[in-house]
């Protein structure tokens, strides 16, 4: 088999193998790029009164417990705590993906919403399917994408190089 035929075969089969994982990565990547533009993906950040946090972590937990939909009873039910002094807020994310935004000075609840960006992120990096899928699925997909890119460039430039060599040999 010739180099060109092997290259085409590798390019074709590698493309077929990674097409679905690559489509998932591309679509979820696009959604993650625009997540702040759509509140159903990521709730918009509220703005607190001041920039100096005055609410303690104990008070934050008590405030989070008061939101029934978040189902927070203790720190074990909190997935993430995001303190943003510049915006004057603290975001509390529960394990069931509910985000509570509170004012850092008054402790007032500013916004409560479900945050879907974590689902999209887990699809994007493969951890939605299995905890280590980012290593055994997404990493190989990345390498195969690299191979497809290289073989694609060879397939694109090879005819031009062939024509150039042919012209040079005719001119000689």
RODO-2510 file (C-alpha; in nm, 4 decimals, decimal comma):
residues 172
     n   res          X          Y          Z
     1     x     0,0000     0,0000     0,0000
     2     x     0,1260     0,3479    -0,0836
     3     x     0,1916     0,6246     0,1666
     4     x    -0,0963     0,8302     0,0257
     5     x    -0,3413     0,5400     0,0510
     6     x    -0,2337     0,4605     0,4091
     7     x    -0,2630     0,8269     0,5043
     8     x    -0,6166     0,8478     0,3629
     9     x    -0,7183     0,5277     0,5417
    10     x    -0,5790     0,6487     0,8767
    11     x    -0,7483     0,9860     0,8299
    12     x    -1,0862     0,8307     0,7404
    13     x    -1,1026     0,5716     1,0206
    14     x    -0,9666     0,8051     1,2867
    15     x    -1,2289     1,0619     1,1866
    16     x    -1,5083     0,8082     1,2161
    17     x    -1,3877     0,6842     1,5567
    18     x    -1,3708     1,0261     1,7215
    19     x    -1,6633     1,1991     1,5505
    20     x    -1,9179     1,1583     1,8336
    21     x    -1,6857     1,2470     2,1256
    22     x    -1,5504     1,5394     1,9250
    23     x    -1,9029     1,6662     1,8503
    24     x    -1,9861     1,6485     2,2231
    25     x    -1,6692     1,8456     2,3031
    26     x    -1,7409     2,1090     2,0375
    27     x    -2,1101     2,1591     2,1238
    28     x    -2,0493     2,1735     2,4993
    29     x    -1,7485     2,4007     2,4427
    30     x    -1,9687     2,6445     2,2508
    31     x    -2,2285     2,6355     2,5297
    32     x    -1,9579     2,7008     2,7903
    33     x    -1,8270     2,9965     2,5898
    34     x    -2,1703     3,1616     2,5946
    35     x    -2,2880     3,0385     2,9376
    36     x    -2,2978     3,3862     3,0910
    37     x    -2,5266     3,5047     2,8117
    38     x    -2,7976     3,2495     2,8988
    39     x    -2,9361     3,2421     3,2518
    40     x    -3,0635     2,8819     3,2159
    41     x    -2,6992     2,7686     3,1852
    42     x    -2,5429     2,9934     3,4491
    43     x    -2,7400     3,2337     3,6681
    44     x    -2,6320     3,5959     3,6290
    45     x    -2,4202     3,7314     3,9151
    46     x    -2,5976     3,9764     4,1409
    47     x    -2,4249     4,2801     4,2898
    48     x    -2,3962     4,3279     4,6628
    49     x    -2,3954     4,6532     4,8598
    50     x    -2,0263     4,6733     4,9480
    51     x    -1,6976     4,5045     4,8761
    52     x    -1,5935     4,4173     5,2310
    53     x    -1,7230     4,0715     5,3381
    54     x    -1,8842     4,0961     5,6816
    55     x    -2,0940     3,7778     5,6838
    56     x    -1,9250     3,4828     5,8558
    57     x    -1,9160     3,1294     5,7170
    58     x    -2,1489     3,0166     5,9957
    59     x    -2,3992     3,2839     5,8908
    60     x    -2,3576     3,1810     5,5261
    61     x    -2,4416     2,8204     5,6153
    62     x    -2,7473     2,9329     5,8183
    63     x    -2,8687     3,1443     5,5251
    64     x    -2,8161     2,8522     5,2845
    65     x    -3,0112     2,6201     5,5169
    66     x    -3,3090     2,8553     5,4911
    67     x    -3,3428     2,7853     5,1166
    68     x    -3,5499     2,4660     5,0962
    69     x    -3,4778     2,3915     4,7293
    70     x    -3,1022     2,3778     4,7982
    71     x    -3,1495     2,0972     5,0534
    72     x    -2,8542     2,2136     5,2641
    73     x    -2,8389     2,0809     5,6187
    74     x    -2,4614     2,0982     5,6787
    75     x    -2,1343     2,1802     5,5013
    76     x    -2,1459     1,8276     5,3532
    77     x    -2,4360     1,9442     5,1348
    78     x    -2,2346     2,2379     4,9957
    79     x    -2,0498     2,1681     4,6713
    80     x    -1,8737     2,5019     4,6398
    81     x    -1,8466     2,8386     4,8081
    82     x    -1,7446     3,1267     4,5831
    83     x    -1,6675     3,4541     4,7614
    84     x    -1,6517     3,7531     4,5265
    85     x    -1,5462     4,0625     4,7224
    86     x    -1,5433     4,2897     4,4150
    87     x    -1,9102     4,2109     4,3463
    88     x    -1,9997     4,2032     4,7146
    89     x    -2,1515     3,8551     4,6961
    90     x    -2,0936     3,4966     4,7985
    91     x    -2,2249     3,2151     4,5821
    92     x    -2,3157     2,8914     4,7569
    93     x    -2,3658     2,5870     4,5352
    94     x    -2,5462     2,2911     4,6829
    95     x    -2,4839     1,9331     4,5799
    96     x    -2,8150     1,9390     4,3908
    97     x    -2,6873     2,2269     4,1673
    98     x    -2,8887     2,5084     4,3274
    99     x    -2,6927     2,8330     4,3493
   100     x    -2,7684     3,0855     4,6225
   101     x    -2,6177     3,4335     4,5950
   102     x    -2,6039     3,6388     4,9132
   103     x    -2,4906     3,9916     4,9888
   104     x    -2,1559     3,9866     5,1730
   105     x    -2,2545     4,2750     5,4026
   106     x    -2,6220     4,2265     5,4790
   107     x    -2,6584     3,8489     5,4352
   108     x    -2,9635     3,9104     5,2178
   109     x    -3,0398     3,6443     4,9570
   110     x    -3,0028     3,8159     4,6197
   111     x    -3,0659     3,5283     4,3798
   112     x    -3,1569     3,1569     4,3818
   113     x    -3,1375     2,9471     4,0647
   114     x    -3,0341     2,6104     3,9284
   115     x    -2,6880     2,6112     3,7725
   116     x    -2,6664     2,3869     3,4638
   117     x    -2,3135     2,4807     3,3586
   118     x    -2,1691     2,2029     3,5779
   119     x    -2,3616     1,9425     3,3774
   120     x    -2,2266     2,0909     3,0545
   121     x    -1,8723     2,0995     3,2000
   122     x    -1,8945     1,7327     3,3024
   123     x    -2,0119     1,6405     2,9505
   124     x    -1,7317     1,8517     2,8042
   125     x    -1,4532     1,6839     3,0024
   126     x    -1,6123     1,3364     2,9971
   127     x    -1,6596     1,2986     3,3727
   128     x    -2,0380     1,2814     3,3200
   129     x    -1,9925     0,9300     3,1796
   130     x    -1,7283     0,8116     3,4262
   131     x    -1,4995     0,9800     3,6792
   132     x    -1,1776     0,9084     3,4841
   133     x    -1,3253     0,9405     3,1338
   134     x    -1,1239     1,2563     3,0807
   135     x    -0,8110     1,0350     3,0831
   136     x    -0,9262     0,7208     2,9029
   137     x    -1,1667     0,8874     2,6553
   138     x    -1,0946     1,2573     2,6115
   139     x    -0,7143     1,2294     2,6134
   140     x    -0,7100     0,9679     2,3336
   141     x    -0,9663     1,1747     2,1406
   142     x    -0,7260     1,4688     2,1686
   143     x    -0,4363     1,2634     2,0318
   144     x    -0,6482     1,1219     1,7488
   145     x    -0,7596     1,4774     1,6656
   146     x    -0,3915     1,5718     1,6438
   147     x    -0,3292     1,2768     1,4069
   148     x    -0,6288     1,3757     1,1933
   149     x    -0,5021     1,7342     1,1763
   150     x    -0,1568     1,6219     1,0646
   151     x    -0,2888     1,3692     0,8111
   152     x    -0,5382     1,6290     0,6873
   153     x    -0,2589     1,8788     0,6253
   154     x    -0,0595     1,6101     0,4436
   155     x    -0,3643     1,5234     0,2306
   156     x    -0,4151     1,8915     0,1541
   157     x    -0,0554     1,9849     0,0696
   158     x     0,0597     1,6569    -0,0885
   159     x    -0,0977     1,7246    -0,4336
   160     x     0,0615     2,0724    -0,4439
   161     x     0,4034     1,9313    -0,3535
   162     x     0,3611     1,6604    -0,6163
   163     x     0,2733     1,9177    -0,8854
   164     x     0,5662     2,1354    -0,7832
   165     x     0,8111     1,8447    -0,8045
   166     x     0,6664     1,7472    -1,1405
   167     x     0,7117     2,1034    -1,2742
   168     x     1,0680     2,1142    -1,1406
   169     x     1,1559     1,7825    -1,3033
   170     x     1,0035     1,8932    -1,6369
   171     x     1,1962     2,2235    -1,6180
   172     x     1,5255     2,0407    -1,5550
***
